[in-house]
């Protein structure tokens, strides 16, 4: 018995049974990887890699399959920017927005300059497109952001870094110190926070002096800076300045004899620059800083975290409003801020992904950042060690140490931090702390999280 062309009603399989319909539906391309599900609008995320190193590191383009475990389908848009100057960044990001309706931008760079963050903050303010800075200069937390900024940074604020600095200083009884700042924006807030911290702490801190001066190379500035540095009598020096200004400061400090055994310099993350490249020659051995622990993460992990923040924000928006918002496509006309404050950006401020808390405050940086303490070793490499701050009140959970240089040679060693921890608990066979510091053994790496 034949079946006449076009007469499905003559077939025993019409209407088809429900299981057959599901099987046919889920063999369509929209269902691949998400069986027995109905197609949902995809989330367009532009992933920008800024810097010449990524031209060879990034093979091909990101695909949907890279993010199949996220709750919504992701359409990743890979953008490579070879030049990191403001014009190049603005042009590439605006071109991407004009050709794709983007829900969010994830930005990765290896520059380490806060200038990148300033550009991204400007773009997010003008376009209202959410931007997530995951590494490098894009993650250097800005003291101040533009009004209506939609810029999130996976970094630690200067206040959080100061808290970490004082935890280290308290552990080593470095109670007497001096503060040195440039005139870089935010320096007054830095000084105020340090004074507030020392005034309200149970620990007996001795802030000997606060020195603030212009750190740009100039004959007049040099004379005044040398005179101020020569007045310093403390051995622990807390610094607030940019990366370029730090080079100038340490050059002068070397001239006046403030560099060498017996002097402890502590700088913020923005003064470090990119920790993956050798620091300037003027940076002294034993220099200490505090940076985000994302330095240790793989590029894949950093990108996935950034994309997850955007996607989870879209999911939260959809759950509350019932639909996925339209992406952004205009980079030229300023956007008026929503009066009801129910934008996609607001839904990105409290995200949990793979047991990680990505909660941001109103200033766009992490509320509970994981940070590490690093130091510059004799091989002029940034060393890292592991001790974790498990509560706001102290203390550190210290673990075994392997420095960057030791990892390359396969030789393991204990850091001064671990030696001090053991020694302070009556493991008397270890070298006393004073001798360790005289030999400038590195405080290689401490990792801690605020709770």
C-alpha positions in Angstrom: 0.0 0.0 0.0 1.6 3.3 -1.0 1.5 6.7 0.4 0.3 9.5 -1.8 2.7 12.5 -1.9 1.6 15.2 0.4 -1.0 13.1 2.2 0.5 12.6 5.7 -3.0 12.0 7.0 -3.0 8.6 5.3 0.0 7.4 7.4 -0.3 5.5 10.6 2.5 7.8 12.0 0.3 10.9 11.7 -0.1 12.6 14.0 3.3 11.5 15.3 3.6 10.3 18.9 5.0 12.7 21.5 8.3 10.8 22.0 9.0 11.0 18.3 8.3 14.7 18.3 10.8 15.3 21.1 13.4 13.1 19.3 13.0 15.1 16.1 13.1 18.4 17.9 16.2 17.7 19.9 18.2 16.7 16.8 18.0 20.2 15.5 21.2 22.4 15.9 19.6 24.6 18.5 19.3 21.6 20.9 22.7 20.1 20.5 24.5 20.0 23.9 21.3 20.9 25.8 19.0 17.8 25.3 15.3 18.0 25.7 15.4 21.8 26.1 13.8 24.6 24.2 15.9 27.1 22.5 16.5 30.4 24.4 18.0 33.6 23.1 21.8 33.6 23.4 23.9 36.0 25.4 26.3 38.0 23.3 29.6 38.5 25.2 32.6 40.3 23.6 35.8 38.9 25.0 38.6 41.4 24.3 42.3 40.5 24.5 44.4 43.6 24.5 48.2 43.4 23.9 50.6 42.0 21.3 51.2 38.8 23.3 47.7 37.5 22.7 48.2 37.6 18.9 50.1 34.3 19.2 48.6 33.0 22.4 45.0 33.0 21.2 44.5 30.2 18.7 41.3 30.7 16.7 38.2 32.1 18.2 36.1 31.2 21.2 33.0 29.1 20.5 29.7 28.3 22.1 31.1 24.9 23.1 33.6 26.6 25.5 30.7 27.7 27.7 28.2 24.9 27.5 28.0 24.5 31.3 26.7 28.1 31.8 22.9 28.4 32.4 22.3 30.3 29.1 23.7 29.8 25.7 26.7 32.1 25.0 27.7 33.7 21.7 31.3 34.7 22.4 32.7 37.4 20.2 36.6 37.3 20.2 38.3 40.7 19.7 42.0 41.0 19.5 43.6 44.4 20.0 47.3 44.6 19.2 47.7 48.2 20.3 46.6 49.3 23.8 46.6 53.1 23.1 43.3 54.8 23.9 42.3 55.4 20.2 42.8 51.7 19.3 40.8 50.5 22.3 37.9 52.9 21.7 37.8 52.1 18.0 37.8 48.3 18.4 35.3 48.2 21.2 32.9 50.7 19.4 33.2 48.7 16.2 32.3 45.6 18.1 29.3 47.2 19.6 28.1 48.6 16.3 28.2 45.2 14.6 26.9 43.0 17.4 24.2 43.6 20.0 26.5 43.0 23.0 25.2 42.2 26.5 28.6 42.6 28.1 32.3 43.0 27.5 35.0 40.9 29.2 38.4 42.6 29.0 41.8 40.9 29.4 45.1 42.6 29.1 48.7 42.2 30.3 49.6 45.9 30.5 49.3 46.5 34.2 48.6 50.3 33.7 45.6 51.9 35.3 45.2 54.0 32.1 43.4 50.9 30.6 40.9 50.9 33.4 40.2 54.6 32.9 39.4 54.1 29.2 37.1 51.2 30.0 35.3 53.2 32.7 34.7 56.0 30.2 33.3 53.6 27.6 31.0 51.9 30.1 29.8 55.3 31.4 29.0 56.6 27.9 27.4 53.4 26.5 25.9 51.7 29.6 27.4 48.4 28.4 28.7 46.3 31.3 32.4 45.8 31.2 34.3 43.2 33.4 38.0 43.8 33.8 39.5 40.4 34.6 43.3 41.0 34.6 46.1 43.5 34.0 45.4 47.2 33.8 41.7 46.6 33.5 41.6 45.1 37.0 43.6 47.9 38.6 40.9 49.3 40.9 40.2 53.0 40.2 39.8 55.2 43.3 36.9 57.0 41.5 34.7 56.0 38.7 32.5 58.1 36.4 28.8 58.7 37.3 26.7 55.9 36.0 29.7 53.6 35.4 29.0 50.0 34.5 32.5 48.9 35.0 33.3 45.9 37.2 36.9 45.0 38.2 38.1 41.7 39.5 40.7 43.5 41.7 41.2 44.7 45.2 40.7 48.3 46.4 43.4 50.3 47.9 41.6 50.1 51.3 41.6 46.3 51.1 45.3 46.3 50.2 46.1 48.5 53.2 44.3 46.0 55.4 46.5 43.3 54.0 49.7 45.4 54.4 49.0 45.9 58.1 48.3 42.2 58.6 51.8 41.5 57.3 53.4 44.3 59.3 51.6 43.2 62.5 52.8 39.6 62.0 56.4 40.8 61.9 56.1 43.5 64.5 56.9 46.2 62.0 55.1 48.8 64.1 57.1 51.9 63.2 56.7 53.2 59.7 56.5 56.2 57.4 54.1 56.9 54.5 55.3 58.2 51.2 52.9 59.3 48.5 53.0 61.0 45.1 50.3 63.4 44.1 48.5 60.6 42.2 44.7 60.9 42.5 43.5 59.2 45.6 46.6 59.9 47.7 44.7 61.9 50.3 42.2 59.1 50.8 45.1 56.7 51.1 46.7 58.8 53.9 43.3 59.3 55.6 42.6 55.5 55.6 46.1 54.7 57.0 45.6 57.2 59.8 42.1 55.9 60.6 43.4 52.3 60.6 46.2 53.0 63.0 44.1 55.2 65.3 41.4 52.6 65.8 43.7 49.5 65.9 44.5 47.7 69.2 48.1 47.3 67.9 50.4 50.1 69.0 51.3 51.6 65.6 53.9 54.4 65.3 53.3 56.5 62.2 56.4 58.6 62.2 55.7 60.9 59.2 53.7 61.4 56.0 55.6 62.7 53.0 53.7 63.7 49.8 55.5 65.2 46.8 55.6 65.3 43.0 57.3 62.2 41.6 57.9 63.4 38.1 61.4 63.8 36.8 62.3 67.4 37.2 65.4 69.2 38.7 63.3 71.2 41.1 61.3 68.1 42.2 64.6 66.1 42.6 66.0 68.6 45.1 62.9 68.7 47.3 62.4 64.9 47.0 65.9 64.1 48.1 65.6 66.5 51.1 62.4 64.8 52.2 63.8 61.3 51.8 66.9 62.2 53.7 64.7 63.0 56.7 63.4 59.5 57.0 64.4 57.6 60.0 62.0 54.6 59.7 62.9 51.2 58.2 59.4 50.3 57.0 58.1 52.5 54.2 54.5 52.4 52.8 54.2 53.9 49.4 51.3 55.1 47.3 52.1 56.0 43.7 51.8 54.8 40.1 54.1 52.4 38.3 56.1 55.1 36.6 56.3 57.2 39.7 57.7 54.2 41.6 60.6 54.0 39.3 61.5 57.6 40.0 61.0 57.2 43.7 63.3 54.1 44.0 66.0 55.8 41.9 66.1 58.7 44.4 65.9 56.3 47.3 69.0 54.5 46.1 70.9 57.8 45.9 70.1 58.7 49.5 70.8 55.3 50.9 67.3 54.0 51.6 67.6 50.9 49.6 69.3 47.7 50.9 69.2 45.4 53.9 67.2 46.8 56.8 64.7 48.7 54.7 61.2 47.3 54.0 59.3 48.9 51.1 55.6 48.1 50.6 53.8 49.3 47.4 50.2 48.9 46.2 49.3 46.7 43.2 49.1 49.6 40.8 52.8 50.4 41.3 53.8 46.8 40.5 52.7 46.9 36.9 52.6 43.5 35.1 54.1 40.9 37.5 54.7 38.5 34.7 57.5 40.7 33.2 60.8 41.7 34.9 60.3 44.9 37.0 62.3 48.1 36.3 66.0 48.0 37.5 65.3 50.6 40.1 62.9 48.3 42.0 64.8 47.0 45.1 65.2 43.3 46.0 62.8 42.5 48.8 60.1 44.9 47.6 56.7 43.8 48.9 53.3 44.3 47.4 49.7 42.9 47.5 47.9 41.9 44.3 44.9 39.8 43.3 45.3 36.1 43.3 44.0 36.0 39.7 47.7 36.3 38.7 48.0 32.6 39.4 45.0 31.6 37.3 45.1 30.3 33.8 43.8 32.5 30.9 41.0 30.1 30.3 39.8 30.3 34.0 39.9 34.1 34.0 37.9 34.3 30.8 35.3 31.8 32.0 34.9 33.7 35.2 34.3 37.0 33.4 31.8 35.5 30.9 30.0 33.8 33.8 29.5 37.1 35.6 27.8 38.5 32.5 25.7 35.4 31.8 24.6 34.9 35.4 23.6 38.6 35.5 21.5 38.0 32.3 19.9 34.9 33.9 19.0 36.9 37.0 17.5 39.7 34.9 15.5 37.2 32.9 14.2 35.4 36.1 12.9 38.7 37.5 11.7 40.4 34.3 10.7 37.4 32.2 12.9 38.2 29.2 16.5 38.7 28.1 17.4 42.4 27.6 18.6 43.7 24.3 22.3 44.1 23.8 24.0 47.4 23.3 24.8 48.5 19.8 25.5 52.2 19.9 28.8 53.7 21.1 28.2 57.3 20.0 25.1 58.5 21.8 25.3 58.9 25.6 22.8 56.7 27.4 20.5 58.1 30.1 20.6 56.1 33.3 17.5 54.1 34.1 15.3 55.7 36.7 14.2 52.4 38.1 17.7 51.1 38.4 16.8 47.7 37.2 19.4 47.4 34.5 21.4 44.3 33.6 24.4 45.8 35.4 22.6 45.7 38.8 21.9 42.0 38.3 25.7 41.4 37.8 26.6 42.7 41.2 25.9 39.5 43.2 27.0 36.5 41.3 28.1 33.1 42.6 29.9 30.8 40.1 31.7 27.5 40.7 31.7 28.2 44.5 33.3 31.6 43.9 31.7 34.7 45.3 31.7 37.5 42.7 29.9 40.1 44.8 30.7 43.7 43.9 30.1 46.9 45.8 28.7 50.1 44.5 32.1 51.2 43.3 32.5 48.2 41.0 35.1 46.1 42.8 35.0 42.8 44.7 33.7 42.8 48.2 35.6 39.7 49.2 38.7 39.6 47.0 41.3 36.9 47.3 44.8 38.5 47.3 48.4 37.4 47.5 51.4 39.1 49.0 54.4 39.0 46.7 58.0 40.1 47.0 60.9 40.7 44.5 63.6 38.1 44.9 67.3 38.1 44.2 66.7 36.8 40.6 64.4 39.9 40.2 61.3 37.8 39.9 58.1 38.3 41.8 57.9 35.4 44.3 54.7 34.0 45.7 54.0 31.9 48.7 50.8 30.6 50.2 49.2 31.6 53.4 45.5 32.3 53.6 43.8 34.8 55.8 40.7 32.9 56.9 39.2 35.7 59.0 39.3 39.5 59.2 40.9 39.4 62.6 43.9 37.3 61.8 45.7 35.0 61.3 47.3 33.3 58.4 47.1 29.7 57.4 50.7 29.0 56.2 51.3 26.3 53.7 54.3 24.8 51.9 56.2 27.2 49.6 57.5 26.9 46.1 58.8 30.1 44.5 58.6 30.9 40.8 62.3 30.5 40.3 62.4 27.3 42.4 59.6 25.9 40.4 61.7 26.2 37.2 64.6 24.4 38.8 62.6 21.9 40.7 64.1 23.1 44.0 61.7 23.8 46.9 62.4 26.1 49.8 60.8 27.6 52.8 60.1 31.3 52.8 60.9 33.8 55.6 57.2 33.9 56.4 57.1 30.1 57.0 60.3 30.2 58.9 59.0 33.0 61.2 55.8 31.2 61.7 57.6 28.0 62.8 60.2 29.9 64.8 57.6 31.9 66.7 56.1 28.7 67.8 59.3 27.5 69.5 60.8 25.6 66.6 64.1 26.9 67.9 66.3 25.2 65.3 65.3 27.7 62.7 67.3 30.9 61.9 66.1 33.9 64.0 63.9 36.4 62.1 66.4 39.2 62.3 69.0 37.2 60.5 66.5 36.1 57.9 65.6 39.7 57.1 69.3 40.7 57.0 69.9 38.1 54.3 66.8 39.4 52.5 65.2 36.0 52.2 61.9 36.6 50.4 58.5 36.8 52.1 57.5 34.9 49.0 53.7 34.7 48.8 50.8 35.1 51.0 47.2 34.5 49.9 44.3 35.8 51.9 40.6 36.4 51.5 38.4 39.0 53.3 35.3 37.6 55.0 
